[in-house]
Amino acid sequence: MKKTLGALSLLGASALVLSGCAGGGTPTGGSAETGDLTVWLVGTDTPQDARDYLKKTFEDQNDGWTLTIEEKTWADTGEAYVAALSSNDAPDIVEVGNTQAPGFISQGLFADLSGIQDDLGGDDMLTSFVDLGSEDGTLYAAPYYAGSRVVFYSPASYSGEVPTTLADYVKAGIDGTTATKSGIYAPGKDWYNALPYIWANGGEIATLDGEKWVGGFSSEGGIAGLTMLQDVYTNATIAPADSDETDPQVPFCAGEVGFLSAPAWVKWSILAAADAEAPGCPDEAGKDLAAFALPGMSAGEVAPVFAGGSNIAVAAKSDAQDKAQAALEILLSEGYQKILAENGLIPARTSFAQYLPDDAITAEAAKAAASSKAVPASPKWAEVESAGVIKDALVKIAQGGDVTEIATALDGQIEAILNS
């Protein structure tokens, strides 16, 4: 359930379930003339306007059917989700965190969406989310909404040109580093911000070769990216090698950071009033805020950043497949996605980014999201994360270890988990 850019770190995910109680118990694939769809929304991320739009539009388009919304918590979405999706009274549509999708797909809990893929958006849908929501080229979970990382900085303290390449970004970070300030904030355990260096240089976390996963950190591109990252650790940051990215606004607000790559919503933490529970920037410090999408290897390119957000799917055991598909099309429609976008959530379809708030930081976040990438679409990926092997390897690199040796060992650990 990774809504992250940091462990559902990316925008928080709302889990959405449409539970169908078709009158008369029609066979899978069909629906009764009347029935009720119960919508479970987890949390408050989905705006009320969007909820109202879904209910009204669905009921207007499906005479005799009603839609009821209930709010759940993320604690409801683990084993309870699996049990519900496996039962004979399965919900019709579920929203899951993007990296959570492969696990549900591997258990056969989601229905094939390839027949309506073009109606949902086709090539307009966020590519990395489509990848995580697919198995063997077949789409099972469509994108719902996304979030991405941008590089924050204060124009008052950084007067140079915004870097146009990743190499320029690293150099500017090195030039801006002092004994008390990180030109680039890069704690060793922050693997989310490490991945763009790998991807921009042509490396991968792991790729599927036939039925076997092959680690990519020790590939030519992986080594190049990790070498560039080690330069950042050694020369462009004073962040501890053994710390993570928790509360990155704190050192930024303290004037200890030049460039801060963080989820776009960290903007609100920076701009918030300083207090003990959610320390923002005191007084007016940090209010002079700007951001840019992390640049790629060539000028004009945007580096692939870690994607977080939600996917949405039809339950394989839904007894109202056609009505569920109709509701899914509403959820990815321009009218519905426009509401999400206007509330700052990056829409599932790139063409709807035009509806995002008209501010520079949101625009840069949308640009970054359009070039984002995801973790390997393996049902065992969660085990890689929980094992902490990537974090451990990055700490060793930050401490000056041999990049090739560490990357080779890391690939072995990842392969052992994904191929087990």
DAHUZI-V834064 format. One record per pair of residues at least 12 apart in sequence whose ideal C-beta (glycine too) atoms are under 6 Angstrom apart, sorted by the first residue. I is the first residue (numbers start at 1). GAP is how many residues later the second one is. D is the distance in Angstrom with one decimal. If there is no record, write none. Layout:
I_GAP_D / I_GAP_D
This chain:
1_96_3.7 / 1_99_4.6 / 2_95_4.6 / 2_97_3.7 / 3_94_4.9 / 3_305_5.2 / 4_304_4.3 / 5_144_5.3 / 5_187_5.7 / 5_258_4.0 / 5_301_5.8 / 5_303_4.4 / 6_186_5.8 / 8_89_5.6 / 10_137_3.7 / 10_253_5.7 / 10_298_2.3 / 10_299_5.5 / 11_136_3.7 / 12_31_6.0 / 12_33_5.3 / 13_84_4.7 / 13_297_4.8 / 14_27_5.5 / 14_28_5.2 / 14_29_4.7 / 14_31_4.0 / 14_32_4.6 / 15_27_3.7 / 15_62_4.9 / 15_80_4.9 / 16_25_5.6 / 16_79_3.5 / 17_23_3.8 / 17_74_4.3 / 17_77_4.7 / 18_19_4.8 / 18_21_5.3 / 18_74_4.4 / 18_75_3.8 / 18_309_5.5 / 19_19_3.9 / 19_72_3.9 / 20_17_5.4 / 20_72_3.9 / 20_298_5.8 / 20_300_4.0 / 21_14_6.0 / 21_15_5.0 / 22_13_4.0 / 22_297_5.3 / 22_298_4.5 / 23_12_5.0 / 28_291_5.8 / 29_292_4.7 / 31_289_4.0 / 31_291_5.4 / 31_292_4.5 / 33_31_5.5 / 34_30_3.9 / 35_30_5.4 / 36_30_4.9 / 37_30_4.6 / 38_30_5.0 / 39_28_6.0 / 39_30_4.3 / 40_30_5.3 / 40_32_4.7 / 41_30_5.1 / 42_30_4.5 / 42_32_5.6 / 47_292_6.0 / 47_296_4.7 / 49_290_5.0 / 50_286_6.0 / 50_289_4.3 / 50_290_5.9 / 51_18_5.5 / 53_283_5.6 / 53_286_5.9 / 54_276_5.9 / 55_12_4.7 / 57_273_5.2 / 58_269_5.5 / 58_272_5.9 / 85_24_4.2 / 85_230_5.2 / 90_225_4.5 / 90_227_3.8 / 90_228_5.9 / 91_224_5.5 / 92_223_5.8 / 92_226_4.2 / 92_228_5.6 / 92_232_3.8 / 93_221_5.6 / 93_231_5.2 / 93_234_5.8 / 93_235_5.8 / 94_219_5.8 / 95_49_5.4 / 95_215_5.2 / 95_217_4.6 / 96_215_5.7 / 98_31_5.5 / 98_34_5.1 / 98_211_5.2 / 98_213_5.2 / 99_276_5.7 / 101_31_5.1 / 101_32_5.0 / 101_40_4.3 / 101_210_4.5 / 102_275_4.8 / 102_276_5.9 / 102_277_4.8 / 103_276_4.5 / 105_30_5.0 / 105_35_4.7 / 106_273_3.6 / 108_208_6.0 / 109_207_5.6 / 110_30_4.0 / 110_31_5.7 / 110_203_4.1 / 110_206_5.8 / 111_203_4.2 / 111_205_4.8 / 112_26_5.8 / 113_26_4.6 / 114_24_5.4 / 114_25_5.5 / 116_209_5.4 / 117_22_5.2 / 119_210_5.6 / 120_22_5.1 / 120_212_4.8 / 121_211_5.7 / 121_228_4.4 / 124_225_4.5 / 124_226_5.8 / 124_227_5.3 / 125_18_5.1 / 125_223_5.9 / 125_224_5.7 / 126_17_4.5 / 126_20_5.6 / 126_222_6.0 / 128_179_4.4 / 128_244_5.1 / 128_245_5.1 / 128_246_4.0 / 129_14_3.5 / 129_182_5.8 / 131_243_5.7 / 131_246_5.7 / 132_242_4.8 / 132_245_5.0 / 133_178_4.6 / 140_173_5.8 / 141_170_3.8 / 141_172_3.9 / 142_170_5.6 / 143_205_3.7 / 144_166_3.9 / 144_167_6.0 / 144_168_4.2 / 144_204_5.6 / 145_164_5.4 / 145_165_5.7 / 145_195_5.2 / 145_200_4.2 / 145_203_5.9 / 146_163_3.6 / 146_200_4.3 / 146_223_5.0 / 147_116_5.9 / 147_161_5.3 / 147_162_5.5 / 147_199_5.9 / 148_157_5.6 / 148_217_5.3 / 148_220_4.1 / 148_221_3.9 / 148_224_5.4 / 149_112_5.3 / 149_113_6.0 / 149_114_5.6 / 149_156_4.9 / 150_114_5.4 / 150_141_4.2 / 150_143_6.0 / 150_214_4.9 / 150_215_5.2 / 150_218_5.6 / 151_108_5.1 / 151_110_4.9 / 151_141_5.4 / 151_143_5.5 / 152_108_4.4 / 152_139_4.9 / 153_106_5.4 / 153_137_5.9 / 154_134_5.2 / 155_133_5.9 / 155_135_5.3 / 156_132_4.5 / 158_100_5.7 / 162_130_5.1 / 163_132_5.6 / 164_131_5.6 / 164_135_4.3 / 165_130_5.3 / 165_134_5.6 / 166_34_5.3 / 166_129_5.6 / 166_131_5.7 / 166_137_5.7 / 169_126_5.8 / 170_62_5.8 / 173_63_3.6 / 173_86_5.8 / 174_61_4.7 / 174_62_4.6 / 176_82_4.1 / 177_59_5.2 / 181_75_5.4 / 182_55_4.2 / 182_56_5.0 / 182_57_5.5 / 182_75_5.2 / 183_53_4.6 / 183_75_4.6 / 184_48_5.5 / 184_52_4.5 / 184_53_5.5 / 184_75_4.8 / 185_54_5.6 / 185_72_4.4 / 185_75_4.9 / 186_46_5.1 / 186_51_4.2 / 186_53_5.6 / 187_52_4.2 / 187_53_5.9 / 187_56_4.2 / 187_57_5.7 / 188_53_3.8 / 188_54_5.8 / 188_206_5.3 / 188_207_4.2 / 188_210_3.7 / 189_55_4.0 / 189_202_4.4 / 190_54_5.8 / 190_55_4.1 / 191_199_4.5 / 191_200_5.6 / 191_203_5.8 / 192_114_4.6 / 193_68_4.8 / 194_35_5.7 / 194_200_5.5 / 195_111_5.3 / 196_98_5.7 / 196_107_4.5 / 196_108_6.0 / 196_109_5.1 / 197_28_4.0 / 197_31_5.2 / 197_32_4.5 / 198_24_5.5 / 198_27_3.8 / 199_105_4.0 / 199_174_5.5 / 200_96_5.3 / 200_97_5.4 / 200_103_4.4 / 201_20_4.5 / 201_23_4.1 / 201_24_3.9 / 202_19_3.2 / 203_13_5.3 / 203_16_5.3 / 203_18_3.4 / 203_19_3.3 / 203_22_5.1 / 204_12_3.5 / 205_171_5.7 / 206_170_4.8 / 206_208_5.5 / 212_207_5.8 / 213_202_5.9 / 213_205_3.9 / 213_206_5.5 / 215_196_2.6 / 215_199_4.7 / 215_200_5.2 / 217_190_4.1 / 217_193_5.0 / 217_194_5.3 / 218_189_4.1 / 218_190_4.5 / 218_193_4.9 / 222_185_5.8 / 223_181_5.9 / 226_177_4.9 / 226_181_5.8 / 227_176_5.5 / 230_167_5.2 / 230_173_5.9 / 233_165_4.0 / 241_154_5.5 / 241_157_3.7 / 241_158_5.1 / 242_153_5.4 / 248_12_5.6 / 248_14_4.9 / 249_17_5.8 / 249_20_4.2 / 249_21_4.7 / 250_29_5.5 / 253_28_3.7 / 253_32_6.0 / 253_33_4.7 / 264_101_3.8 / 267_94_5.7 / 270_16_5.1 / 291_70_4.6 / 291_73_5.1 / 292_72_5.4 / 293_71_4.8 / 293_74_4.5 / 293_75_4.1 / 302_65_5.8 / 302_69_4.2 / 304_67_5.5 / 304_69_4.2 / 305_63_5.2 / 305_67_5.2 / 307_65_3.6 / 307_67_5.1 / 332_16_5.6 / 337_15_4.6 / 338_17_4.5 / 341_14_3.8 / 341_15_4.8 / 342_13_5.6 / 346_20_5.7 / 346_23_4.7 / 350_20_5.4 / 353_13_4.4 / 378_40_5.1 / 380_37_5.8 / 380_38_5.2 / 383_34_5.0 / 384_30_5.8 / 384_33_5.2 / 389_24_4.4 / 393_13_5.2 / 393_17_4.2
